[in-house]
Amino acid sequence: MAGKFEVWVDKAGDYRWNLKAGNGEVIATSQGYASKASALNGIDSVRRNAADADVVEIEK
């Protein structure tokens, strides 16, 4: 099963989304957005940018 984005409204009235893996595990959670359109734009940004994103190790 493919992953999916789930969009909902939180208790404060903000729109949020989770990215879930095919097994149902949450692998990413968004910030709160004032509008549904903004939340959907955030999903689109993840779709466009994540595939080519670098992995950077931060040493402490």
C-alpha distance matrix in Angstrom:
0.0 3.8 6.7 9.3 13.0 14.9 18.6 21.4 25.2 26.6 29.9 31.9 30.6 28.6 25.2 22.6 18.9 16.3 13.5 10.7 8.3 4.8 7.3 9.3 12.0 14.2 14.8 17.2 19.6 22.0 25.7 27.1 27.9 30.7 29.0 25.7 26.4 26.9 23.6 21.8 24.0 22.8 19.1 20.4 22.4 19.6 17.6 20.9 22.3 19.7 18.9 22.6 23.6 25.8 25.3 28.7 29.9 32.5 35.1 37.1
3.8 0.0 3.8 6.6 10.3 12.9 16.5 19.6 23.4 24.9 28.4 30.1 28.7 26.3 22.9 20.2 16.4 14.0 10.9 8.9 6.9 4.8 8.5 9.6 11.7 12.9 12.9 14.8 17.2 19.2 22.9 24.6 25.0 28.0 26.3 23.0 23.4 23.7 20.5 18.6 20.5 19.4 15.7 16.7 18.7 15.9 13.9 17.1 18.6 16.2 15.4 19.2 20.3 22.7 22.6 26.0 27.6 30.1 33.0 35.1
6.7 3.8 0.0 3.8 7.2 9.9 13.5 16.6 20.3 21.6 25.1 26.6 25.4 23.0 19.6 16.7 12.9 10.4 7.1 5.4 4.3 4.4 7.9 7.7 9.2 9.6 9.6 11.1 13.4 15.5 19.2 20.9 21.6 24.7 23.3 20.2 20.8 20.8 17.5 16.0 17.9 16.3 12.8 14.5 16.2 13.2 11.8 15.4 16.5 14.0 14.1 17.9 18.4 20.9 20.6 23.8 25.4 27.5 30.5 32.4
9.3 6.6 3.8 0.0 3.8 6.5 9.9 13.2 16.9 18.6 22.2 23.6 22.1 19.8 16.3 13.7 10.0 8.2 5.8 5.3 6.8 7.4 10.2 8.7 10.3 9.6 10.3 10.7 12.0 13.5 17.1 18.3 18.7 21.5 19.9 16.7 17.5 17.7 14.3 12.8 15.2 14.0 10.4 12.5 14.7 12.2 11.2 14.9 16.4 14.5 15.3 19.0 19.3 22.2 22.2 25.1 26.8 28.7 31.8 33.4
13.0 10.3 7.2 3.8 0.0 3.8 6.6 10.1 13.6 15.4 19.1 20.2 18.6 16.1 12.6 10.1 6.4 5.6 4.5 6.2 9.1 10.7 12.9 10.5 11.4 9.5 10.2 9.3 9.5 10.4 13.7 14.6 14.9 17.7 16.2 13.1 14.1 14.2 10.7 9.6 12.2 10.9 7.6 10.4 12.6 10.6 10.4 14.1 15.4 14.0 15.6 19.0 18.9 21.9 22.1 24.7 26.5 27.9 31.1 32.5
14.9 12.9 9.9 6.5 3.8 0.0 3.8 6.7 10.5 12.3 16.0 17.5 15.8 13.8 10.5 8.3 5.3 5.3 6.5 7.6 11.1 12.5 13.9 10.8 11.8 9.8 11.6 10.6 9.6 10.4 13.2 13.3 13.8 16.3 14.8 11.8 13.8 14.1 10.4 10.2 13.5 12.2 9.8 12.9 15.1 13.5 13.8 17.4 18.6 17.3 19.3 22.5 22.1 25.0 24.9 27.2 28.7 29.8 32.9 33.9
18.6 16.5 13.5 9.9 6.6 3.8 0.0 3.8 7.2 9.7 13.4 14.5 12.4 10.4 6.9 5.7 4.3 6.7 9.1 11.0 14.6 16.3 17.7 14.4 15.0 12.5 14.1 12.1 10.1 9.6 11.5 10.7 10.7 12.7 11.2 8.3 10.8 11.2 7.7 8.3 11.7 10.9 9.4 12.6 14.7 13.9 14.8 17.9 19.2 18.6 20.9 23.9 23.2 26.2 26.3 28.3 30.0 30.7 33.8 34.6
21.4 19.6 16.6 13.2 10.1 6.7 3.8 0.0 3.8 6.4 9.9 11.4 9.4 8.3 5.7 5.6 6.3 8.8 11.9 13.5 17.2 18.9 19.6 16.0 16.5 14.0 16.1 14.1 11.3 10.7 11.8 10.0 10.4 11.8 10.8 8.7 12.1 12.5 9.4 11.0 14.3 13.4 12.7 16.0 17.7 17.1 18.3 21.4 22.4 21.7 24.3 27.2 26.2 29.0 28.9 30.6 31.9 32.2 35.2 35.6
25.2 23.4 20.3 16.9 13.6 10.5 7.2 3.8 0.0 3.8 6.8 7.9 5.6 5.4 4.5 6.2 8.7 11.5 15.0 16.8 20.6 22.5 23.0 19.4 19.5 16.7 18.7 16.3 13.0 11.8 11.6 8.8 9.2 9.7 9.4 8.6 12.4 12.4 10.2 12.6 15.4 14.7 14.9 18.0 19.5 19.2 20.9 23.6 24.4 24.0 26.9 29.5 28.2 30.9 30.8 32.1 33.4 33.3 36.1 36.2
26.6 24.9 21.6 18.6 15.4 12.3 9.7 6.4 3.8 0.0 3.8 5.5 5.3 5.5 6.3 6.9 9.8 12.0 15.7 17.4 21.1 23.4 23.4 19.7 19.2 16.3 18.3 16.0 12.4 11.5 10.7 8.1 9.9 10.7 11.7 11.7 15.2 14.5 12.3 15.2 17.6 16.1 16.7 20.1 20.9 20.4 22.5 25.2 25.5 24.8 27.9 30.3 28.6 31.0 30.5 31.4 32.3 31.9 34.5 34.2
29.9 28.4 25.1 22.2 19.1 16.0 13.4 9.9 6.8 3.8 0.0 3.8 5.5 7.5 9.6 10.6 13.6 15.5 19.3 20.8 24.5 26.7 26.4 22.6 22.0 19.3 21.4 19.2 15.6 14.8 13.4 10.7 12.5 12.5 14.0 14.6 18.2 17.5 15.7 18.7 21.0 19.6 20.4 23.8 24.5 24.0 26.3 28.9 29.0 28.4 31.6 33.8 32.0 34.1 33.5 34.1 34.8 34.1 36.4 35.8
31.9 30.1 26.6 23.6 20.2 17.5 14.5 11.4 7.9 5.5 3.8 0.0 3.8 5.7 9.0 10.6 14.2 16.6 20.4 22.4 26.1 28.6 28.6 24.9 24.1 21.0 22.6 19.9 16.1 14.4 12.3 9.0 10.5 9.9 12.2 13.7 17.0 15.8 14.7 18.1 19.9 18.6 20.1 23.2 23.5 23.5 26.1 28.3 28.3 28.1 31.4 33.4 31.4 33.5 33.1 33.5 34.3 33.4 35.8 35.1
30.6 28.7 25.4 22.1 18.6 15.8 12.4 9.4 5.6 5.3 5.5 3.8 0.0 3.8 6.7 9.5 13.0 16.0 19.5 21.7 25.5 27.8 28.2 24.5 24.2 21.1 22.7 19.9 16.2 14.2 12.4 8.8 8.9 7.7 9.1 10.5 13.9 13.4 12.5 15.6 17.6 16.9 18.3 21.1 21.9 22.3 24.5 26.7 27.1 27.2 30.4 32.5 30.8 33.3 33.3 34.0 35.2 34.6 37.3 37.0
28.6 26.3 23.0 19.8 16.1 13.8 10.4 8.3 5.4 5.5 7.5 5.7 3.8 0.0 3.8 6.4 10.2 13.4 16.8 19.4 23.1 25.6 26.3 22.8 22.2 18.8 19.9 16.8 13.2 10.7 8.9 5.2 5.3 5.3 7.0 8.4 11.5 10.3 9.2 12.6 14.3 13.3 14.9 17.8 18.3 18.7 21.0 23.1 23.4 23.5 26.8 28.8 27.1 29.6 29.7 30.5 31.8 31.3 34.1 34.0
25.2 22.9 19.6 16.3 12.6 10.5 6.9 5.7 4.5 6.3 9.6 9.0 6.7 3.8 0.0 3.8 7.0 10.6 13.7 16.4 20.1 22.5 23.5 20.1 19.8 16.6 17.6 14.6 11.3 9.0 8.4 5.5 4.9 6.3 6.2 5.8 9.1 8.3 6.2 9.2 11.5 10.6 11.6 14.6 15.6 15.9 17.9 20.1 20.8 20.9 23.9 26.2 24.8 27.6 27.8 29.1 30.6 30.5 33.6 33.9
22.6 20.2 16.7 13.7 10.1 8.3 5.7 5.6 6.2 6.9 10.6 10.6 9.5 6.4 3.8 0.0 3.8 7.1 10.3 13.1 16.8 19.4 20.3 16.9 16.3 12.9 13.9 10.9 7.6 5.7 6.3 5.1 6.3 9.2 9.3 8.3 10.9 9.5 6.4 9.2 11.4 9.5 9.9 13.4 14.1 13.5 15.7 18.3 18.6 18.1 21.2 23.6 22.1 24.7 24.7 26.0 27.4 27.4 30.5 30.9
18.9 16.4 12.9 10.0 6.4 5.3 4.3 6.3 8.7 9.8 13.6 14.2 13.0 10.2 7.0 3.8 0.0 3.8 6.7 9.5 13.2 15.7 16.9 13.8 13.3 10.1 10.9 8.3 5.9 5.4 8.0 8.4 9.3 12.4 11.9 9.9 11.8 10.8 7.0 8.5 11.0 8.8 7.8 11.6 12.6 11.3 13.0 16.1 16.6 15.6 18.4 21.1 19.9 22.7 22.6 24.4 25.9 26.4 29.6 30.3
16.3 14.0 10.4 8.2 5.6 5.3 6.7 8.8 11.5 12.0 15.5 16.6 16.0 13.4 10.6 7.1 3.8 0.0 3.8 6.1 9.8 12.6 13.5 10.4 9.6 6.4 7.5 5.6 4.5 6.4 9.7 11.1 12.7 16.0 15.6 13.5 15.3 14.2 10.5 11.4 13.6 11.0 9.2 12.9 13.7 11.4 12.9 16.3 16.5 14.7 17.2 20.1 18.9 21.4 20.8 22.8 24.0 24.8 27.8 28.7
13.5 10.9 7.1 5.8 4.5 6.5 9.1 11.9 15.0 15.7 19.3 20.4 19.5 16.8 13.7 10.3 6.7 3.8 0.0 3.8 6.8 9.8 11.4 9.1 8.5 5.9 5.7 5.0 6.4 8.5 12.2 14.1 15.4 18.7 18.0 15.6 16.7 15.8 12.2 12.1 13.9 11.4 8.7 11.8 12.7 9.7 10.5 14.2 14.4 12.2 14.2 17.4 16.6 19.1 18.6 21.0 22.5 23.8 26.9 28.3
10.7 8.9 5.4 5.3 6.2 7.6 11.0 13.5 16.8 17.4 20.8 22.4 21.7 19.4 16.4 13.1 9.5 6.1 3.8 0.0 3.8 6.6 7.7 5.4 5.3 4.4 5.6 7.2 9.0 11.8 15.4 17.2 18.6 21.9 21.1 18.5 19.9 19.3 15.6 15.3 17.4 15.1 12.2 15.1 16.2 13.0 13.2 17.0 17.2 14.6 15.9 19.3 18.7 21.0 20.1 22.7 23.7 25.3 28.1 29.5
8.3 6.9 4.3 6.8 9.1 11.1 14.6 17.2 20.6 21.1 24.5 26.1 25.5 23.1 20.1 16.8 13.2 9.8 6.8 3.8 0.0 3.8 5.4 5.3 5.4 6.4 6.5 9.3 12.0 14.9 18.6 20.7 22.1 25.5 24.6 21.9 22.9 22.3 18.8 18.1 19.9 17.6 14.6 16.8 17.8 14.3 14.0 17.5 17.7 14.6 15.1 18.6 18.3 20.3 19.2 22.1 23.1 25.1 27.8 29.5
4.8 4.8 4.4 7.4 10.7 12.5 16.3 18.9 22.5 23.4 26.7 28.6 27.8 25.6 22.5 19.4 15.7 12.6 9.8 6.6 3.8 0.0 3.8 5.5 7.4 9.6 10.2 12.9 15.4 18.2 21.9 23.7 24.9 28.0 26.8 23.8 24.8 24.7 21.2 20.1 22.1 20.3 16.9 18.8 20.3 17.1 16.0 19.5 20.2 17.2 17.1 20.7 21.0 23.0 22.1 25.2 26.2 28.5 31.1 32.9
7.3 8.5 7.9 10.2 12.9 13.9 17.7 19.6 23.0 23.4 26.4 28.6 28.2 26.3 23.5 20.3 16.9 13.5 11.4 7.7 5.4 3.8 0.0 3.8 5.7 9.0 10.5 13.7 16.0 19.2 22.7 24.5 26.2 29.3 28.4 25.6 27.0 26.8 23.1 22.5 24.7 22.6 19.5 21.8 23.0 19.7 19.1 22.6 23.0 19.8 20.0 23.4 23.3 24.9 23.5 26.3 26.7 28.8 31.1 32.5
9.3 9.6 7.7 8.7 10.5 10.8 14.4 16.0 19.4 19.7 22.6 24.9 24.5 22.8 20.1 16.9 13.8 10.4 9.1 5.4 5.3 5.5 3.8 0.0 3.8 6.4 9.0 11.6 13.2 16.4 19.8 21.2 23.0 26.0 25.2 22.5 24.3 24.0 20.3 20.0 22.5 20.3 17.5 20.2 21.5 18.4 18.3 22.0 22.3 19.5 20.3 23.8 23.3 25.1 23.8 26.4 26.9 28.5 31.0 32.1
12.0 11.7 9.2 10.3 11.4 11.8 15.0 16.5 19.5 19.2 22.0 24.1 24.2 22.2 19.8 16.3 13.3 9.6 8.5 5.3 5.4 7.4 5.7 3.8 0.0 3.8 6.2 9.3 11.2 14.8 18.0 20.0 22.2 25.4 25.2 22.9 24.6 23.7 20.0 20.3 22.3 19.7 17.2 20.2 20.8 17.4 18.0 21.5 21.2 18.1 19.3 22.4 21.4 22.9 21.2 23.4 23.7 25.1 27.4 28.4
14.2 12.9 9.6 9.6 9.5 9.8 12.5 14.0 16.7 16.3 19.3 21.0 21.1 18.8 16.6 12.9 10.1 6.4 5.9 4.4 6.4 9.6 9.0 6.4 3.8 0.0 3.8 5.8 7.4 11.0 14.2 16.3 18.5 21.9 21.9 19.9 21.6 20.4 16.7 17.4 19.3 16.4 14.3 17.6 18.0 14.7 15.9 19.3 18.9 16.0 17.9 20.8 19.5 21.1 19.6 21.6 22.1 23.2 25.8 26.7
14.8 12.9 9.6 10.3 10.2 11.6 14.1 16.1 18.7 18.3 21.4 22.6 22.7 19.9 17.6 13.9 10.9 7.5 5.7 5.6 6.5 10.2 10.5 9.0 6.2 3.8 0.0 3.8 7.1 10.5 13.8 16.6 18.7 22.3 22.4 20.5 21.7 20.1 16.7 17.2 18.4 15.2 13.3 16.2 15.9 12.4 13.8 16.9 15.9 12.8 14.7 17.4 15.9 17.4 15.8 17.9 18.6 19.9 22.7 23.9
17.2 14.8 11.1 10.7 9.3 10.6 12.1 14.1 16.3 16.0 19.2 19.9 19.9 16.8 14.6 10.9 8.3 5.6 5.0 7.2 9.3 12.9 13.7 11.6 9.3 5.8 3.8 0.0 3.8 6.8 10.1 13.1 15.1 18.8 19.1 17.6 18.7 16.7 13.4 14.4 15.3 11.9 10.6 13.7 13.2 10.0 12.2 15.1 14.1 11.5 14.2 16.7 14.8 16.7 15.6 17.4 18.4 19.4 22.3 23.4
19.6 17.2 13.4 12.0 9.5 9.6 10.1 11.3 13.0 12.4 15.6 16.1 16.2 13.2 11.3 7.6 5.9 4.5 6.4 9.0 12.0 15.4 16.0 13.2 11.2 7.4 7.1 3.8 0.0 3.8 6.9 9.5 11.9 15.6 16.2 15.0 16.6 14.5 11.2 13.0 14.2 10.8 10.3 13.9 13.5 11.1 13.7 16.6 15.7 13.9 17.0 19.3 17.3 19.3 18.4 19.7 20.7 21.1 24.0 24.6
22.0 19.2 15.5 13.5 10.4 10.4 9.6 10.7 11.8 11.5 14.8 14.4 14.2 10.7 9.0 5.7 5.4 6.4 8.5 11.8 14.9 18.2 19.2 16.4 14.8 11.0 10.5 6.8 3.8 0.0 3.7 6.5 8.5 12.2 13.0 12.4 13.7 11.1 8.2 10.7 11.4 8.0 8.7 12.1 11.5 10.1 13.1 15.5 14.7 13.8 17.3 19.2 17.2 19.5 19.2 20.3 21.8 21.8 25.0 25.6
25.7 22.9 19.2 17.1 13.7 13.2 11.5 11.8 11.6 10.7 13.4 12.3 12.4 8.9 8.4 6.3 8.0 9.7 12.2 15.4 18.6 21.9 22.7 19.8 18.0 14.2 13.8 10.1 6.9 3.7 0.0 3.8 6.5 10.1 11.9 12.3 13.7 10.7 8.7 12.0 12.2 9.2 11.1 14.2 13.2 12.6 15.9 17.7 16.8 16.4 20.0 21.5 19.2 21.3 21.1 21.6 22.9 22.4 25.4 25.6
27.1 24.6 20.9 18.3 14.6 13.3 10.7 10.0 8.8 8.1 10.7 9.0 8.8 5.2 5.5 5.1 8.4 11.1 14.1 17.2 20.7 23.7 24.5 21.2 20.0 16.3 16.6 13.1 9.5 6.5 3.8 0.0 3.8 6.8 9.0 10.0 12.0 9.4 7.9 11.6 12.4 10.2 12.3 15.3 14.9 15.0 17.9 19.8 19.4 19.4 22.9 24.6 22.5 24.8 24.8 25.4 26.7 26.2 29.1 29.1
27.9 25.0 21.6 18.7 14.9 13.8 10.7 10.4 9.2 9.9 12.5 10.5 8.9 5.3 4.9 6.3 9.3 12.7 15.4 18.6 22.1 24.9 26.2 23.0 22.2 18.5 18.7 15.1 11.9 8.5 6.5 3.8 0.0 3.8 5.5 7.2 8.7 6.0 5.6 9.4 9.9 8.8 11.3 13.7 13.7 14.6 17.2 18.7 18.9 19.6 22.9 24.5 22.9 25.5 26.0 26.9 28.6 28.2 31.4 31.6
30.7 28.0 24.7 21.5 17.7 16.3 12.7 11.8 9.7 10.7 12.5 9.9 7.7 5.3 6.3 9.2 12.4 16.0 18.7 21.9 25.5 28.0 29.3 26.0 25.4 21.9 22.3 18.8 15.6 12.2 10.1 6.8 3.8 0.0 3.8 7.1 8.7 7.0 8.0 11.2 11.8 11.7 14.3 16.2 16.5 17.9 20.3 21.5 22.0 23.0 26.3 27.8 26.3 29.0 29.7 30.4 32.2 31.7 34.8 34.9
29.0 26.3 23.3 19.9 16.2 14.8 11.2 10.8 9.4 11.7 14.0 12.2 9.1 7.0 6.2 9.3 11.9 15.6 18.0 21.1 24.6 26.8 28.4 25.2 25.2 21.9 22.4 19.1 16.2 13.0 11.9 9.0 5.5 3.8 0.0 3.8 5.3 5.3 6.5 8.8 9.9 10.9 12.8 14.4 15.5 17.1 18.9 20.2 21.3 22.5 25.4 27.2 26.2 29.3 30.2 31.4 33.4 33.3 36.6 37.0
25.7 23.0 20.2 16.7 13.1 11.8 8.3 8.7 8.6 11.7 14.6 13.7 10.5 8.4 5.8 8.3 9.9 13.5 15.6 18.5 21.9 23.8 25.6 22.5 22.9 19.9 20.5 17.6 15.0 12.4 12.3 10.0 7.2 7.1 3.8 0.0 3.8 5.4 5.1 6.2 8.6 9.8 10.7 12.4 14.2 15.5 16.7 18.5 20.0 20.9 23.6 25.7 25.1 28.4 29.3 30.9 33.1 33.3 36.7 37.4
26.4 23.4 20.8 17.5 14.1 13.8 10.8 12.1 12.4 15.2 18.2 17.0 13.9 11.5 9.1 10.9 11.8 15.3 16.7 19.9 22.9 24.8 27.0 24.3 24.6 21.6 21.7 18.7 16.6 13.7 13.7 12.0 8.7 8.7 5.3 3.8 0.0 3.8 5.4 5.1 6.2 8.7 9.9 10.4 12.3 14.4 15.3 16.4 18.2 19.7 22.2 24.1 23.8 27.2 28.6 30.2 32.8 33.1 36.7 37.6
26.9 23.7 20.8 17.7 14.2 14.1 11.2 12.5 12.4 14.5 17.5 15.8 13.4 10.3 8.3 9.5 10.8 14.2 15.8 19.3 22.3 24.7 26.8 24.0 23.7 20.4 20.1 16.7 14.5 11.1 10.7 9.4 6.0 7.0 5.3 5.4 3.8 0.0 3.8 5.4 4.9 6.3 8.8 9.7 10.4 12.6 14.3 15.2 16.3 17.8 20.7 22.2 21.4 24.6 25.9 27.3 29.7 29.9 33.3 34.2
23.6 20.5 17.5 14.3 10.7 10.4 7.7 9.4 10.2 12.3 15.7 14.7 12.5 9.2 6.2 6.4 7.0 10.5 12.2 15.6 18.8 21.2 23.1 20.3 20.0 16.7 16.7 13.4 11.2 8.2 8.7 7.9 5.6 8.0 6.5 5.1 5.4 3.8 0.0 3.8 5.4 5.0 6.4 8.7 9.8 10.8 12.6 14.4 15.4 16.2 19.1 21.1 20.2 23.4 24.3 25.8 28.1 28.4 31.8 32.7
21.8 18.6 16.0 12.8 9.6 10.2 8.3 11.0 12.6 15.2 18.7 18.1 15.6 12.6 9.2 9.2 8.5 11.4 12.1 15.3 18.1 20.1 22.5 20.0 20.3 17.4 17.2 14.4 13.0 10.7 12.0 11.6 9.4 11.2 8.8 6.2 5.1 5.4 3.8 0.0 3.8 5.3 5.0 6.2 8.6 10.0 10.6 12.4 14.3 15.3 17.6 19.9 19.7 23.2 24.4 26.4 28.9 29.7 33.3 34.5
24.0 20.5 17.9 15.2 12.2 13.5 11.7 14.3 15.4 17.6 21.0 19.9 17.6 14.3 11.5 11.4 11.0 13.6 13.9 17.4 19.9 22.1 24.7 22.5 22.3 19.3 18.4 15.3 14.2 11.4 12.2 12.4 9.9 11.8 9.9 8.6 6.2 4.9 5.4 3.8 0.0 3.8 5.4 4.9 6.1 8.7 9.8 10.4 12.1 13.9 16.4 18.0 17.7 21.2 22.9 24.7 27.5 28.2 31.8 33.2
22.8 19.4 16.3 14.0 10.9 12.2 10.9 13.4 14.7 16.1 19.6 18.6 16.9 13.3 10.6 9.5 8.8 11.0 11.4 15.1 17.6 20.3 22.6 20.3 19.7 16.4 15.2 11.9 10.8 8.0 9.2 10.2 8.8 11.7 10.9 9.8 8.7 6.3 5.0 5.3 3.8 0.0 3.8 5.4 5.0 6.4 8.7 9.9 10.5 11.6 14.7 16.3 15.4 18.7 19.9 21.6 24.2 24.8 28.3 29.7
19.1 15.7 12.8 10.4 7.6 9.8 9.4 12.7 14.9 16.7 20.4 20.1 18.3 14.9 11.6 9.9 7.8 9.2 8.7 12.2 14.6 16.9 19.5 17.5 17.2 14.3 13.3 10.6 10.3 8.7 11.1 12.3 11.3 14.3 12.8 10.7 9.9 8.8 6.4 5.0 5.4 3.8 0.0 3.8 5.4 5.2 6.3 8.7 10.1 10.4 12.9 15.3 15.0 18.5 19.6 21.8 24.3 25.4 29.0 30.6
20.4 16.7 14.5 12.5 10.4 12.9 12.6 16.0 18.0 20.1 23.8 23.2 21.1 17.8 14.6 13.4 11.6 12.9 11.8 15.1 16.8 18.8 21.8 20.2 20.2 17.6 16.2 13.7 13.9 12.1 14.2 15.3 13.7 16.2 14.4 12.4 10.4 9.7 8.7 6.2 4.9 5.4 3.8 0.0 3.8 5.5 5.0 6.2 8.6 10.1 11.9 14.0 14.4 18.1 19.9 22.3 25.3 26.6 30.3 32.1
22.4 18.7 16.2 14.7 12.6 15.1 14.7 17.7 19.5 20.9 24.5 23.5 21.9 18.3 15.6 14.1 12.6 13.7 12.7 16.2 17.8 20.3 23.0 21.5 20.8 18.0 15.9 13.2 13.5 11.5 13.2 14.9 13.7 16.5 15.5 14.2 12.3 10.4 9.8 8.6 6.1 5.0 5.4 3.8 0.0 3.8 5.4 5.2 5.9 8.0 10.6 11.9 11.7 15.2 17.2 19.2 22.3 23.4 27.2 29.1
19.6 15.9 13.2 12.2 10.6 13.5 13.9 17.1 19.2 20.4 24.0 23.5 22.3 18.7 15.9 13.5 11.3 11.4 9.7 13.0 14.3 17.1 19.7 18.4 17.4 14.7 12.4 10.0 11.1 10.1 12.6 15.0 14.6 17.9 17.1 15.5 14.4 12.6 10.8 10.0 8.7 6.4 5.2 5.5 3.8 0.0 3.8 5.5 5.3 5.4 8.4 10.4 9.8 13.3 14.7 17.1 19.9 21.3 25.0 26.9
17.6 13.9 11.8 11.2 10.4 13.8 14.8 18.3 20.9 22.5 26.3 26.1 24.5 21.0 17.9 15.7 13.0 12.9 10.5 13.2 14.0 16.0 19.1 18.3 18.0 15.9 13.8 12.2 13.7 13.1 15.9 17.9 17.2 20.3 18.9 16.7 15.3 14.3 12.6 10.6 9.8 8.7 6.3 5.0 5.4 3.8 0.0 3.8 5.8 6.0 7.2 9.9 10.7 14.4 16.1 19.0 22.0 23.9 27.5 29.8
20.9 17.1 15.4 14.9 14.1 17.4 17.9 21.4 23.6 25.2 28.9 28.3 26.7 23.1 20.1 18.3 16.1 16.3 14.2 17.0 17.5 19.5 22.6 22.0 21.5 19.3 16.9 15.1 16.6 15.5 17.7 19.8 18.7 21.5 20.2 18.5 16.4 15.2 14.4 12.4 10.4 9.9 8.7 6.2 5.2 5.5 3.8 0.0 3.8 6.2 6.9 8.3 9.6 13.4 15.9 18.6 21.9 23.8 27.5 30.0
22.3 18.6 16.5 16.4 15.4 18.6 19.2 22.4 24.4 25.5 29.0 28.3 27.1 23.4 20.8 18.6 16.6 16.5 14.4 17.2 17.7 20.2 23.0 22.3 21.2 18.9 15.9 14.1 15.7 14.7 16.8 19.4 18.9 22.0 21.3 20.0 18.2 16.3 15.4 14.3 12.1 10.5 10.1 8.6 5.9 5.3 5.8 3.8 0.0 3.8 5.7 6.0 6.2 9.9 12.5 14.9 18.3 20.1 23.9 26.3
19.7 16.2 14.0 14.5 14.0 17.3 18.6 21.7 24.0 24.8 28.4 28.1 27.2 23.5 20.9 18.1 15.6 14.7 12.2 14.6 14.6 17.2 19.8 19.5 18.1 16.0 12.8 11.5 13.9 13.8 16.4 19.4 19.6 23.0 22.5 20.9 19.7 17.8 16.2 15.3 13.9 11.6 10.4 10.1 8.0 5.4 6.0 6.2 3.8 0.0 3.8 5.5 5.0 8.5 10.2 13.1 16.2 18.3 22.0 24.5
18.9 15.4 14.1 15.3 15.6 19.3 20.9 24.3 26.9 27.9 31.6 31.4 30.4 26.8 23.9 21.2 18.4 17.2 14.2 15.9 15.1 17.1 20.0 20.3 19.3 17.9 14.7 14.2 17.0 17.3 20.0 22.9 22.9 26.3 25.4 23.6 22.2 20.7 19.1 17.6 16.4 14.7 12.9 11.9 10.6 8.4 7.2 6.9 5.7 3.8 0.0 3.8 5.8 8.9 10.9 14.3 17.4 20.1 23.6 26.4
22.6 19.2 17.9 19.0 19.0 22.5 23.9 27.2 29.5 30.3 33.8 33.4 32.5 28.8 26.2 23.6 21.1 20.1 17.4 19.3 18.6 20.7 23.4 23.8 22.4 20.8 17.4 16.7 19.3 19.2 21.5 24.6 24.5 27.8 27.2 25.7 24.1 22.2 21.1 19.9 18.0 16.3 15.3 14.0 11.9 10.4 9.9 8.3 6.0 5.5 3.8 0.0 3.8 6.5 9.5 12.6 16.0 18.7 22.2 25.2
23.6 20.3 18.4 19.3 18.9 22.1 23.2 26.2 28.2 28.6 32.0 31.4 30.8 27.1 24.8 22.1 19.9 18.9 16.6 18.7 18.3 21.0 23.3 23.3 21.4 19.5 15.9 14.8 17.3 17.2 19.2 22.5 22.9 26.3 26.2 25.1 23.8 21.4 20.2 19.7 17.7 15.4 15.0 14.4 11.7 9.8 10.7 9.6 6.2 5.0 5.8 3.8 0.0 3.8 6.6 9.3 12.8 15.2 18.8 21.7
25.8 22.7 20.9 22.2 21.9 25.0 26.2 29.0 30.9 31.0 34.1 33.5 33.3 29.6 27.6 24.7 22.7 21.4 19.1 21.0 20.3 23.0 24.9 25.1 22.9 21.1 17.4 16.7 19.3 19.5 21.3 24.8 25.5 29.0 29.3 28.4 27.2 24.6 23.4 23.2 21.2 18.7 18.5 18.1 15.2 13.3 14.4 13.4 9.9 8.5 8.9 6.5 3.8 0.0 3.8 6.2 9.8 12.4 15.8 19.0
25.3 22.6 20.6 22.2 22.1 24.9 26.3 28.9 30.8 30.5 33.5 33.1 33.3 29.7 27.8 24.7 22.6 20.8 18.6 20.1 19.2 22.1 23.5 23.8 21.2 19.6 15.8 15.6 18.4 19.2 21.1 24.8 26.0 29.7 30.2 29.3 28.6 25.9 24.3 24.4 22.9 19.9 19.6 19.9 17.2 14.7 16.1 15.9 12.5 10.2 10.9 9.5 6.6 3.8 0.0 3.8 6.7 9.7 13.0 16.2
28.7 26.0 23.8 25.1 24.7 27.2 28.3 30.6 32.1 31.4 34.1 33.5 34.0 30.5 29.1 26.0 24.4 22.8 21.0 22.7 22.1 25.2 26.3 26.4 23.4 21.6 17.9 17.4 19.7 20.3 21.6 25.4 26.9 30.4 31.4 30.9 30.2 27.3 25.8 26.4 24.7 21.6 21.8 22.3 19.2 17.1 19.0 18.6 14.9 13.1 14.3 12.6 9.3 6.2 3.8 0.0 3.8 6.3 9.6 12.9
29.9 27.6 25.4 26.8 26.5 28.7 30.0 31.9 33.4 32.3 34.8 34.3 35.2 31.8 30.6 27.4 25.9 24.0 22.5 23.7 23.1 26.2 26.7 26.9 23.7 22.1 18.6 18.4 20.7 21.8 22.9 26.7 28.6 32.2 33.4 33.1 32.8 29.7 28.1 28.9 27.5 24.2 24.3 25.3 22.3 19.9 22.0 21.9 18.3 16.2 17.4 16.0 12.8 9.8 6.7 3.8 0.0 3.8 6.4 9.8
32.5 30.1 27.5 28.7 27.9 29.8 30.7 32.2 33.3 31.9 34.1 33.4 34.6 31.3 30.5 27.4 26.4 24.8 23.8 25.3 25.1 28.5 28.8 28.5 25.1 23.2 19.9 19.4 21.1 21.8 22.4 26.2 28.2 31.7 33.3 33.3 33.1 29.9 28.4 29.7 28.2 24.8 25.4 26.6 23.4 21.3 23.9 23.8 20.1 18.3 20.1 18.7 15.2 12.4 9.7 6.3 3.8 0.0 3.8 6.6
35.1 33.0 30.5 31.8 31.1 32.9 33.8 35.2 36.1 34.5 36.4 35.8 37.3 34.1 33.6 30.5 29.6 27.8 26.9 28.1 27.8 31.1 31.1 31.0 27.4 25.8 22.7 22.3 24.0 25.0 25.4 29.1 31.4 34.8 36.6 36.7 36.7 33.3 31.8 33.3 31.8 28.3 29.0 30.3 27.2 25.0 27.5 27.5 23.9 22.0 23.6 22.2 18.8 15.8 13.0 9.6 6.4 3.8 0.0 3.8
37.1 35.1 32.4 33.4 32.5 33.9 34.6 35.6 36.2 34.2 35.8 35.1 37.0 34.0 33.9 30.9 30.3 28.7 28.3 29.5 29.5 32.9 32.5 32.1 28.4 26.7 23.9 23.4 24.6 25.6 25.6 29.1 31.6 34.9 37.0 37.4 37.6 34.2 32.7 34.5 33.2 29.7 30.6 32.1 29.1 26.9 29.8 30.0 26.3 24.5 26.4 25.2 21.7 19.0 16.2 12.9 9.8 6.6 3.8 0.0
